[in-house]
Amino acid sequence: MGFQFKEFTVDDSRCAMKVGTDGVLIGAWCTAHFWQQPKCSAGLDILDVGAGSGLISLMMAQRMPEARVVGIELDPDAASQARENVARSRFSDRIEIAEGDFTTYGFDRQFDLIVSNPPYFEREFKGARSTECASACDKERFISPEKFLTSGVPREAARHTVTLSFETLTARAAELLSGDGRFAVILPYSARTEFIGLCAMQGLFLSRETRVQGGQGNQGVQEVQGVQEVQEVQGVQVVQGFKRVMLEFGREIHPTLRDELTIGDERYKELTNEFYI
């Protein structure tokens, strides 16, 4: 039952957002940098925002043996299932799943790494959507997270910024991030520029960026419209379509490290090898 990874199993049957490539990507990407840092030997405090099934929290604990992980999740069903997934793992003594609102929850510490596969709002949906979801989305400024989550469309709620806007996410992350900490997210590529600007307003500056292209048979990647970017390579204009972007921010301004990967390519396999069977 559930998804079997190398060192843990994730059951997402009661979660609005299912296990998918986005979560695995950001979990593997941000830890690939952090686990090599000297501070990891003394332990890190890590926050997983919108923990869902607990997938990213479990990945953090696997990759960084001394880390202390807190996963915060608003949806009671998802939080309950995340606790069950954690309890079945060998990392249960280092992971806490907190049920509550990220914007108001009383955390007792700052965090060295804050990671999130955050909700996002798409004004254009592919395929049909429920009348309830459309109505709620059209009134996003006036509906509470609790009401939206109990409106009968939890999956839509988990994937819209009705429950957590980018503005709120970046502001709260800036409050909770330690002085030399890092904030890492995976987003639709179309949200990249807006999110970088919002982080800069909070004194968080881009340090790493990986643009993600869809590949063949990329199961688990949520279907969104890719963004085409025109680049000039040796005098020839080349159009590239990016679906996702992974961004890492810190408090200091440094040259940004940039690269790309395609779902299923060698870079992707190397990045996720420690987790996939």
Secondary structure, 3 states (H helix, E strand, C coil): CCEECCCCEECCCCCCCCCCHHHHHHHHHHHHHHCCCHHHHHCCEEEEECCCCCHHHHHHHHHCCCCEEEEEECCHHHHHHHHHHHHCCCCHHHEEEEECCCCCCCCCCCEEEEEECCCCCCCCCCCCCCHHHHHHHHCHHHCCHHHHHCCCCHHHHHCCCCCCCHHHHHHHHHHHEEEEEEEEEEEEHHHHHHHHHHHHHCCCEEEEEEEEECCCCCCCCCCCCCEEEEEEECCEEEEEEECEEEEEEECCCCCCEEEEEECCCHHHHHHHCCCCC
